[in-house]
Amino acid sequence: MWDNLGLKDSIADIEKSGFTIPANVKRMMEKGGTTFYRLEKGKKQYWDFASDSYKDIVYSPNMIFLSNIKADKSKVVVSNNAASLVDIGDGVFCFEFHTKMNAMGGDTVALIPQALEFVRKNGAGMVIGNEAGGMPPAFSAGGDLKFMLGLAEKKDFAGIDNFIKEVHNGMKAIKYSPFPVVAAPFGLALGGGCEVCLWADKIVAHNELYMALVEVGAGLVPAGGGCVQMWRRISESIVPHTDMLAVFLAAFKTIAMPMPSMSAQEARVKGFLRPQDRIVFNRDHLIGEAKKEVVKMYEEGYVAPANLPISVMGQDAMGALDSNIPDMLAGYQIAPHISTVVRRVGYVISGGTAFKGEKISEDAMLTLEREMFVECWKTEGSQKMAAHMAAKGKPLFI
């Protein structure tokens, strides 16, 4: 705290207020110490009162701090104003967001292909992580609503459609890249921040994790692949002969009536984390543990997942959903305009006009997701909800 105030600049005011400056702090200043902590050549140091000199802080080898690494400018290998690719050693690179609340917009999406191409040519794999502060901190609070609102206000729905195509192409490139990608979420992992994790090969999450697909609260369907990946995860995790309609309704409620998880354990119960995903209790270890997983997968001979078709419930599911929505309205579980939004969610995860048990391609489901997202933006209700969410940070129920 004293470093943030400015040690030298604050001394006079502190003494004027009647407080005594400790003798060891005065001696520190006489010996040339200007801060209690400093970053020197990529290493964090502290002032050691016993030796009257700066010494390196000794960290656990499990700890990786991007701020320390980035002190060496050569370690930032690809960058723009929204994100960077940082060399964290052993052939592993960290894709780091650094926008306000780490919201994902056009510049973030634009950097993904460049980052993946660099890792393909030069590395073993990639971690998606950052070191955001705050209470709670934001791994990513979602997509950049203001960017989308600007397009919608100009009625540039083709622009929105093209942007979501770019998002889908970027997310698919993450999933099907020839090297392992591990997401390291913590704190707020909402909307787009949640979706980018769903595309990763593995998640290493901090225990304090508030994860959800919250787009419905802004009058939109999740369109970064959230609908498709959640349905795939939930539907493929169940045992044979399970009541698939019950599975469909559970997946629908997770997306359409979102409540963020209160921990990584609850995120696992909701289906965001799979059995193979890990939970870390010390956030200082998070990026280091994610890096370990990348190295392990690479050394074991990583092979990208096959792009398999997805089994859907089809029109049978939509029939069940259409019979439930009036009850949800009558019970004030959803508002009138949101009922049209959640029906679009159901349309996507049911496979549209497909039949029960039919298998359709991931690309076909992503097309449905993109189309429903654009349709939402064309409505006055969704534009009002999105504008309210962007300005107030909370949903508008209409």
N, C-alpha and C positions, 0 to 999 in steps of 0.2 A: 504493500500500500504506500509505503514511504517512497519507494522508487517511482511509483506512478505520480505522486505529488511533486517529485523533484527534490532530491535530498538537499542540495546546496541552496536552492531557491526558497525552501520552506523553513530553514533554520532560524532566520531572523524573526519570522512571524511566530514561530513556536516559542522562542525565548521571550518575545514581547508579550505573549499571553501568560507568562509566569511559569512556564515549564523549564526544567533543566535538561539540557542535551547530555546524554550519557557520555562519560569520558572516552569510552572505547569507540564511539561513533566519531567524536572529534579527532581522535588519533587516526582513525581510518581515513578521514578527509585529509589530514596532514600528510599521510603516506601515499596519497594519490588515488584513494578509492572514491569513486563518484557515485556508485550504485551498489546495492547489496548483492544484486544478481546482474549478470551480463551474458551476452552471447558473443563468443570469440572464436572465429574460424570454425563455425558450425558446432561448437561445444558450449553448453551452458555452464557458467562458472558462478561461484559464490565467493564473497569476501570472507576469508578465514581470519578471525580476530587473533588466534594464537600465533600465526606466522606473519600477520600484517601483509597478506598478499592474496591474490585471487587463485583459487584452485578449481579444478574440474569437478562437477557433480558426478558422482559415480552412480550410474543407473544399472538396473537389471538388464542383462542382454535381451530379455523379452520385450523391452520397451523401445519403441521407435517413435520419435517426435518429428513430424514433418517440418515444424518451424526451425528446428536445429539443422536438419538436412538442407533445407532451402537457403540457409545462409551461404552455402556454396552455390552460386548462381548456375553453375554448369549442371547441377542435379535436376533443374527444371528443364525438361527436354522438349516439351510441347506446351503451349500456353496461349490463352486469350483472356479477356477481362472476366470470364465466367468460370473458367476451370483450368487446371494444369495437370500435366503428367509429370510425376516426380520419381526419380530413380532412387529406390530405397534399398538397393543392393541385391546381390545374388541373382541378378537377372529379373528381378521383380520390380514393377512400377506401380505407383499409386495414382489413380485418377481422382483428383481432389476438386470438389466444388468450392467456389469462394464468392458467391453472390450474396445479397441480403437474404438471410434465412436459408441460404443455399437453395433458393428456388431455381427450378430448371426451366430455362427458356431457350430461345433460338441459338444463342452463342454456345450454350452447354451442349446442345444436340449437335451443332456443327463441328465441335471438337472431337466427338466420339470416334468418327472414322479415322481421323488423323492419329489419334492416340492408339487405336487398335492396330493400325498399320505399322506404327513405330514399334510397338511391342512385338508384333509378328516378326519383324526384321531383326530386332535387337534383344529380345528377352524371352523369359520362360513363362511369364504370366502377369496378371494384373490384379491389384486390390482396388476396390472402390471405397474410399474413406476420406475423412477429413478430421479436423481438430476444433470444430466450432465450440464456442463457449455459450454461456447463457443458462437460464433456469426456466424450463429445461433447455438444454442445447438442441440445436437443429441439425441433424444429419442432412435432412432436406425437408422443408415444410411443404413441398409439392411443386406443381407446375407454376409458371409465371402467368397468373390470370390477367395481369395488365397487358401483357403482350397479346394475348388472345382477344381481350376486349377491344383493343385497338383495331384488330382485323375485323371483328364482328361489327363494330360501329361504322366501319366503312363498307359493310356488307361484302367483305372480301372472303366469302365462304370457300372459294377455291383456294385462297391462301391458307386457310385453316386446314383444309383437306390435304394440301401439299405438305404442310408442316407436320401433320400427324403421320403421313407417309414417311417422312424423314425420321420421325421418332421411331416408328416401327422398324424401319431399316436399321437404325442404330441399335435398337434393343436386340433384334435378331442377330446382328453382327456380334454383339456381346455373347449371346447364348451359343452361337455356332462357330465362334472363333476357334482356331486350332490350338489354343492355349487356355489354361484354366483361369477363370475370373471369380474372385471371392469378394462379396460385399461385406462391409464392416459397419453396419448401422448402429446408432445409439440415439437416445433422446427422441426427438420428433422425426419419424420416418413416415410421412404422410403423402398421400396422392402419388405424384411422380417419384418421390423419394422411396416410397414403398415399392412401386412398380420396378424400378431399376434393380432392386434387390431380388425380386421374383424371377428376373431373367438370369441371374448369376448362377454359376455352377454350385456354389455353396454360400451360406451365410454364417459369419461369425459375429454374433450380436452381443452388445453390452446388455447386462441384466436390466438396466433402466431403459426400456424401449416402449415408446408410444407409437405403435404401427397401425395403420389403417388405410383403406382406400376411401377417401373422404369426398370424392368429387361430387357425389349426389347432393351433398350439402351446398354445393355451388351451382346446382341445377344442371349438372353434366354427368355423363357416364365416364368411368375411368377409360382413358384412351391411349395410355402408354403401354398397352398390353395387359393391363390389370385384370380385366374381365376374363380374358382368354387364359392367362397364366393361373389365376385363382381356380377357374373351373378345371383346368388340367391337373393342378396339384391335388385338389380335393377329390375329383372323380377317380384319379389314378391311385389314390391312397387307400381306397376301400377294398374290402374283400369281396369275392364273387357272391352273387345272389343277395347282395344288399338291396334294400328298397331304394332304387335310384331316384325316385321322385322325392323322397325325404332328403337325399343327398343334394338334389337340385335346389330344394327350398332352403336348405342350410347354407349353400353357397350363395344363393340369391340374397339372403338376409345379411350375410357377411359383407356383401358389396353394397346393397341397397339401403341398409339400415346400420351404417357403420358406427361403431364405438371403438376408439383406439384401445389397443391392449394396454394394460397397466404395468406390464413387465414382459420380458422376453419369453418367460414360461407361458404367459397367457397368449402371446403371439403364436406360440407353437400349438396351443389348444385351438386357436382360431384357424389354423392351417397356413399361416404365413411362413412359419418355420417348419421344416421337415425333420424327421428323426436324425438324419445325418448332419444337420446344422448344429452349430455349437453356441454355447452361451458363456460369456466371459464376465467375471464379476469386477475385475480391476480395469477401468477404462484405459489406463496407461499401457496396458498390455494388448489392447484391441487390434491395432494395426500390425503389431508384431506377430500376434497369433494368426491373423488372417494371412500374413506373408508365409508363415510356416505351412499353412494348408496349401497355398499355391505351390510352394517348393515340393511338398510331399506329392501332390497330384502330378506335377511335372516329372519327378523322378520315377514315379510308378508307370510312366508311359501314357500320359493323358490322351484321350481320344474324345473329340467333340461329340455331343449327343446327336442321335439320329433325329431328323425332323419327321416324327411320326404323326399320322392323323389322330384326331381327337374324337372319342365317342360322345355323342350328344343325345339329349332327351327329345329334341325336336318339338313338334306341334303339341304333343301330349302335355309337355311341361307348360307351354303357354296357356293351354286350356285350364290347367290347375291354377296357374298364376292369375289368370283373368277372373277366376271365381274367388280368389283371395283378396285381390286389390280392393273391391268394394267394402269388405269387412275391415281392412286396414284403414280405409278412409272413414268409415263409420266409427271406428274406435280411436280416431284422432292419432293413429300411429304415423300417418303421412298426410301431407297437405295436398290440395287438388293438383297443383302443377307438378309437384314431385311425383305424383302417381303416374304421370306420363313419362317422367324420366326413368323411374324404376321399371316401368314396363319395357323400356328400351334396353335396360340392363338385362332383363329376363330374355328378351329377344336375342341378344348377343350370346349369352351362355347356353341357351337352348339350341343354338345352331340355326336360328332363323326359320326357314321353311323346310328344314330337314325333317326326316322321320325318326321315330324312336329307335335308338340303337345304331343309327347311321354314323359312320365315321367320316368326318370332313377334315380338310387340311387346316393347319394352323393359319395359313395365309387367308383362307376363306373366312375364318372366324375374325381375324384381324380386320378384314375388309368390312365385315358387319360392324365391328366396334368403331371403326373410323366413320362409317356412314351415320351411325346413331349419334356419335359425338357432334358431327356437323349439323345434323337435324336439330339437336338440342340448341346449338348456338343460333339457329334461325328463329327461335321462339323469343318473344318479348320477355316471357317469364324467366327463362334461363339467363338471359342477358341481365335482367334486374338482380337475380340471385347472385350471379358471378360478380357484378359490380359491388353489391353489398358485402360479399365475402372479401373482395379485394380491399375495400375501404375500411370495414369494421372488424374483419377477422372472425366473423361468426355468421351462421346461416340466416337466411331470410326465408321464413316459411310462408309460401303463397300457393 
